[in-house]
């Protein structure tokens, strides 16, 4: 049984939109948002999936069978799935059978992860692309919680893993670059993305960050869904 984020309507947070971030930005996508997380990022825009001091756990989490989840995903008739959270790999044992079934239906599957949990062999076999977002100091997580060498080493060996860093200040660029270098991740698999939940903030930070990416050879990503719809849940 999966722990899925519950939308305000009461339905599970499974919805169709476009991928807003990373190398697949602009791709028509079905999103499956899982609940619970093992980190607590200060700027997280989905705190309702894990922050039980400020949100009601019983109200925000919906138990959902893999069969029900698959049926809802397939109904959208878009063969590109992004599993996000929360932290999906907290539920990888229950998630793997769902992904296996969808891969048999020719789905392309991306999984968003904070990079603190090593993926199982079953997950590696079924995931088309890993969107790994290691946290740096601006997240306000302690160093020991946000950097788990065994997990990051695992992702560093996967050619289909892209490392996406959330950037607030210019100093963050050096920290992100150093972390990627420490694990031998080539620049072409490193993505820098401005933090922000408004178009104005993303535009301001994105202007100088894009120039920095061009100078250092990193990829740049904005957050298309914020530019298009604002910080609207389920978009």
C-alpha positions as CSV (number, residue, x, y, z in Angstrom):
1,X,0.0,0.0,0.0
2,X,1.4,3.4,-1.0
3,X,1.2,6.5,1.1
4,X,0.1,9.1,-1.4
5,X,-0.4,12.8,-0.8
6,X,-4.1,13.8,-0.7
7,X,-5.4,16.8,-2.7
8,X,-7.7,19.3,-1.0
9,X,-10.6,17.6,-2.9
10,X,-9.8,14.4,-1.1
11,X,-8.5,12.6,-4.2
12,X,-4.9,11.3,-4.4
13,X,-2.4,13.7,-5.8
14,X,-2.1,12.1,-9.2
15,X,-2.4,14.6,-12.0
16,X,-1.5,15.5,-15.5
17,X,0.6,18.5,-16.4
18,X,4.0,19.2,-17.9
19,X,7.3,18.5,-16.3
20,X,8.4,21.8,-15.0
21,X,12.1,21.2,-14.1
22,X,15.2,19.5,-15.3
23,X,16.2,18.0,-18.6
24,X,12.6,16.8,-19.4
25,X,11.0,20.3,-18.8
26,X,8.0,20.8,-21.0
27,X,7.2,17.1,-21.5
28,X,3.5,16.1,-21.0
29,X,3.6,14.2,-17.7
30,X,1.5,12.3,-15.2
31,X,2.7,13.1,-11.6
32,X,2.4,10.7,-8.6
33,X,3.1,12.6,-5.4
34,X,4.0,10.3,-2.5
35,X,3.9,11.4,1.1
36,X,6.5,11.5,3.9
37,X,10.1,12.6,3.8
38,X,13.3,12.1,5.7
39,X,14.5,15.6,5.4
40,X,13.0,19.0,6.4
41,X,14.1,21.6,3.8
42,X,13.4,25.2,4.9
43,X,12.2,26.3,1.5
44,X,10.2,23.1,0.7
45,X,7.0,23.9,-1.2
46,X,5.4,20.6,-0.4
47,X,5.6,20.6,3.3
48,X,2.1,19.2,3.5
49,X,3.7,15.8,2.6
50,X,5.8,15.7,5.8
51,X,5.5,18.6,8.2
52,X,3.2,17.2,10.8
53,X,3.8,20.2,13.2
54,X,1.9,22.4,10.7
55,X,-0.2,19.9,8.7
56,X,-2.6,17.1,9.8
57,X,-1.0,13.8,8.8
58,X,-4.3,11.9,8.7
59,X,-5.8,14.5,6.4
60,X,-2.8,14.8,4.1
61,X,-2.0,11.1,3.5
62,X,-4.1,8.7,1.6
63,X,-3.4,4.9,1.5
64,X,-3.6,3.7,-2.1
65,X,-3.1,0.3,-3.5
66,X,-0.7,-0.1,-6.4
67,X,-3.5,-1.3,-8.6
68,X,-5.6,1.8,-7.9
69,X,-2.6,4.0,-8.4
70,X,-1.9,2.4,-11.8
71,X,-5.5,2.6,-12.9
72,X,-5.5,6.4,-12.2
73,X,-2.2,6.9,-13.9
74,X,-3.2,5.0,-17.0
75,X,-6.5,6.8,-17.3
76,X,-4.6,10.0,-18.2
77,X,-3.2,8.3,-21.4
78,X,0.2,10.0,-21.1
79,X,3.1,7.5,-21.0
80,X,5.5,9.7,-19.1
81,X,5.4,9.4,-15.3
82,X,7.2,11.4,-12.7
83,X,7.2,10.0,-9.1
84,X,7.8,12.8,-6.7
85,X,7.2,13.6,-3.0
86,X,8.0,13.8,-0.3
87,X,10.8,11.3,-0.7
88,X,9.7,8.4,-3.0
89,X,12.5,6.0,-2.0
90,X,11.1,5.7,1.5
91,X,8.5,3.6,-0.2
92,X,10.5,1.9,-2.9
93,X,9.6,-1.6,-1.8
94,X,5.9,-0.9,-2.5
95,X,6.7,1.4,-5.5
96,X,8.8,-1.1,-7.5
97,X,5.9,-3.4,-8.5
98,X,3.9,-0.4,-9.8
99,X,6.8,0.8,-11.9
100,X,7.5,-2.6,-13.2
101,X,3.9,-2.9,-14.4
102,X,4.0,0.6,-16.0
103,X,7.3,-0.2,-17.8
104,X,5.7,-3.2,-19.4
105,X,3.1,-0.7,-20.8
106,X,6.0,1.3,-22.3
107,X,6.0,4.1,-19.8
108,X,9.0,6.3,-19.3
109,X,9.5,6.8,-15.6
110,X,11.3,9.5,-13.7
111,X,11.8,9.5,-10.0
112,X,12.6,12.6,-8.0
113,X,14.8,11.9,-4.9
114,X,16.9,13.8,-2.4
115,X,19.7,11.3,-2.8
116,X,19.9,10.1,0.8
117,X,18.6,6.6,0.2
118,X,20.3,4.2,-2.2
119,X,17.9,2.7,-4.8
120,X,17.2,-1.0,-4.8
121,X,18.1,-3.2,-7.8
122,X,14.4,-3.5,-8.7
123,X,14.1,0.3,-8.8
124,X,17.2,0.7,-10.9
125,X,15.7,-1.8,-13.5
126,X,12.5,0.1,-13.8
127,X,13.4,3.8,-13.6
128,X,14.3,5.6,-16.9
129,X,15.7,8.7,-15.3
130,X,16.7,9.7,-11.8
131,X,16.3,13.4,-10.9
132,X,18.6,13.5,-7.8
133,X,18.4,16.7,-5.8
134,X,21.1,16.6,-3.1
135,X,20.6,19.2,-0.5
136,X,23.2,21.8,0.4
137,X,23.4,24.2,3.3
138,X,20.6,26.5,2.2
139,X,18.1,23.7,2.9
140,X,18.8,24.0,6.7
141,X,19.3,20.2,7.0
142,X,22.3,19.2,9.0
143,X,25.3,18.0,6.9
144,X,25.0,14.4,8.2
145,X,21.3,14.2,7.3
146,X,21.6,15.7,3.8
147,X,24.7,14.0,2.6
148,X,24.7,10.2,2.8
149,X,27.9,9.0,0.9
150,X,26.7,5.5,0.2
151,X,23.5,6.7,-1.5
152,X,25.2,9.5,-3.5
153,X,27.9,7.1,-4.6
154,X,25.2,4.8,-5.9
155,X,23.6,7.5,-8.0
156,X,26.9,8.8,-9.2
157,X,27.4,5.5,-11.1
158,X,24.1,5.8,-12.9
159,X,24.4,7.4,-16.3
160,X,20.6,8.2,-16.2
161,X,20.9,10.2,-13.0
162,X,21.0,14.0,-13.2
163,X,21.9,16.0,-10.1
164,X,19.7,19.0,-9.6
165,X,20.7,21.6,-7.0
166,X,18.4,24.3,-5.6
167,X,20.3,27.6,-5.6
168,X,19.5,30.6,-3.5
169,X,22.7,32.7,-3.5
170,X,25.9,32.9,-5.6
171,X,27.8,31.1,-2.8
172,X,25.5,28.1,-3.3
173,X,27.0,27.5,-6.7
174,X,30.4,26.7,-5.3
175,X,28.9,24.4,-2.7
176,X,26.9,22.5,-5.3
177,X,29.9,22.3,-7.7
178,X,32.1,21.0,-4.9
179,X,29.6,18.3,-3.9
180,X,29.2,17.1,-7.5
181,X,32.9,17.0,-8.0
182,X,33.4,15.1,-4.8
183,X,31.3,12.2,-6.3
184,X,32.7,12.5,-9.8
185,X,29.5,13.7,-11.4
186,X,30.3,15.3,-14.8
187,X,29.2,18.9,-15.4
188,X,26.7,17.8,-18.2
189,X,24.8,15.8,-15.6
190,X,24.6,18.7,-13.1
191,X,21.6,21.1,-13.2
192,X,21.4,24.3,-11.2
193,X,17.9,25.7,-10.5
194,X,16.9,28.9,-8.7
195,X,14.8,28.5,-5.6
196,X,11.5,30.4,-5.7
197,X,7.8,30.1,-5.7
198,X,7.0,33.2,-7.7
199,X,7.9,34.1,-11.2
200,X,9.6,37.3,-10.2
201,X,12.0,35.6,-7.8
202,X,12.8,32.9,-10.4
203,X,13.5,35.5,-13.1
204,X,15.8,37.5,-10.8
205,X,17.8,34.6,-9.6
206,X,17.7,32.8,-12.9
207,X,19.3,35.7,-14.8
208,X,22.6,35.5,-13.0
209,X,22.4,31.7,-12.4
210,X,22.0,31.0,-16.1
211,X,25.2,33.0,-16.8
212,X,27.0,31.1,-14.2
213,X,25.9,27.8,-15.7
214,X,27.1,28.9,-19.1
215,X,30.5,29.9,-17.6
216,X,31.0,26.6,-15.7
217,X,29.4,24.1,-18.1
218,X,26.4,23.2,-16.0
219,X,22.8,22.8,-17.2
220,X,20.3,25.4,-16.2
221,X,16.7,24.8,-15.3
222,X,13.9,27.2,-14.2
223,X,10.6,26.1,-12.8
224,X,8.2,26.3,-15.7
225,X,5.1,25.4,-13.7
226,X,5.7,28.4,-11.4
227,X,6.0,30.8,-14.4
228,X,2.8,29.4,-15.9
229,X,0.5,28.8,-13.0
230,X,2.2,30.1,-9.8
231,X,2.6,28.0,-6.7
232,X,-0.6,26.1,-7.4
233,X,-1.0,22.6,-6.0
234,X,-1.6,19.9,-8.5
235,X,-0.1,21.8,-11.5
